[in-house]
Amino acid sequence: MSGSAVIGIDIGGTNVRVGAVTLEGRLLCARDAPIAARQGPQAGLERITALIEQVVSTARVSLLGIGIGSTGPVDRQLGAIQNPYTLPTWENVDIASPLRGHFGVPVTLENDGDVAALGESWLGAGRGLSRLLMVTVGTGIGIGYIVDGRIFRGTAGIHPEGGHIPVDPSGPLCYCGAHGCWESLASGTAIGAYARELALSQPTALGSDPEQIDARRVAEAARAGDPLAIRVMQRGGLYLGLGLVTNLHLYLPDCVIFTGGVMHSYDLFEAGLRDTIRRCSVMSPLDRIPLRMAALGQQAGIFGAARAAMIEAGS
Amino acid sequence: MSGSAVIGIDIGGTNVRVGAVTLEGRLLCARDAPIAARQGPQAGLERITALIEQVVSTARVSLLGIGIGSTGPVDRQLGAIQNPYTLPTWENVDIASPLRGHFGVPVTLENDGDVAALGESWLGAGRGLSRLLMVTVGTGIGIGYIVDGRIFRGTAGIHPEGGHIPVDPSGPLCYCGAHGCWESLASGTAIGAYARELALSQPTALGSDPEQIDARRVAEAARAGDPLAIRVMQRGGLYLGLGLVTNLHLYLPDCVIFTGGVMHSYDLFEAGLRDTIRRCSVMSPLDRIPLRMAALGQQAGIFGAARAAMIEAGS
């Protein structure tokens, strides 16, 4: 044994990542594997257990606790993942009890957006700041808000679904029940859908085969100068800005950290985004809040999940 | 002397109210007077000083501190009111230093929405709750958010301007810089303006004289069955609901407390408001968050201002 560590686990729709993190924030060892959700939660749990055992024995540490950040929704109190959407078959799966039983340490379960924000706040782009808002723009839009090193939670301890704030009532109906929520207008899915709609009736380098059009291709075509793709990205930037202005008004963070696949195209959004924020900064200095990119990449989840377990244990 | 008390002061656009409040939250004595802002801040300060002296001598207490809630914006650090909008001539007026000098006690300055929320959280409709969102709908829309008995503040300690979140980009341009912010669509001013616009071209019991049409008259006409007024109030309720859904998603309070003149017509909005919230509760149980009316009336400001001073002093 070379010391002690906390295990951080990041469960996504595709992969699960497991790492051993010291109390000082050093990553000793990490492993990942496909989550293969369709094989069922029992197989997934066995895979996660094996990864933890590998990491602990490779790092040669004694295990203090386990923190998990999972693609939501999760029930923190029950330690259960309630997510048949991006983890098919994982509905009401108690993940905390079996791991607690097997390893004999406390297990903490959190939303993945919250732990990524916690990781960036602890060791990444938000280090040293009191109020950190992390915005993930990918297939959907999610947020995590960290205040004084703690996850901001709402009534009954629930996680704010910031991607589903209404932004334009003339927008499309989302599964959340709102017309024109932020996610339905500015996520990667929304960008792809709007481009496919326009491509049906207008010439574009994207072609008109809907299966070939997604947010990544739209960004590439916009970079190559395709007018339709440019329009789609500008609209995305405008709506990204409107939803962000609302988040800035209510949370007033010291800094915003962006992450997620769509944010690889940040340069295409930036002018529109900053212009929208500037326009809306009469009442509060929203335009002075720095916008940064995440610094920890895929490790944010491992660090943040480990940190969540440390906080739960009071260390 | 019968004990000690903190002075709470509520400065509005029309009146200033001053009260002596014990540490246990008992109001010993209160006085008010017109603020008469146009006579200048020096006259106002003298009036406030005289009211404090009256209250202290009537209550026969020793003075522990002074808390002020003022119609915003205020600079808490400087103790200065920056408000030429609803307090004409009161621009960059240092109110804390002269009162501190005269009375020899600490002086705390806060935004009026924040102290009203703090008062309701301490002694009113939000008593005993961890997270309280207060929404004031009157001439404008303002919010105050209290978490664990403390005012929620943003970066640099500033107050969230929740009335200016963008709600419908096809809405009117507001002085805040946004099109269709919450205040521009659901405040009393917005309700009056929309009714005046419709009344130009459509028959209504409101008549067509714009000077005779304001939110209060629209509410009366809606109650009397005027179709145009009913439509205007329904639209107000819809937008009130959309902005509220956003606040609920991000703050996830244990309870919402409404106050302000427009909320005297709450019965006319309620169905539309609850329907909007219900529709948008798929991702988070927003429809389970209780909506209540404020309980302290005009005394919320005095109690909250006194409480702010107590918190500042650590008592």
Interface residues (C-beta under 8 A of the other chain):
Chain A: P73 S130 R131 R153 G154 T155 A156 I158 P160 E161 G162 H164 I165 P166 V167 D168 P169 S170 Y175 C176 G177 A178 L242 V245 T246 N247 H249 L250 Y251 L252 P253 D254 R279 C280 S281 V282 M283 S284 P285 I289
Chain B: P73 S130 R131 R153 G154 T155 A156 I158 P160 E161 G162 H164 I165 P166 V167 D168 P169 S170 Y175 C176 G177 A178 L242 V245 T246 N247 H249 L250 Y251 L252 P253 D254 R279 C280 S281 V282 M283 S284 P285 I289
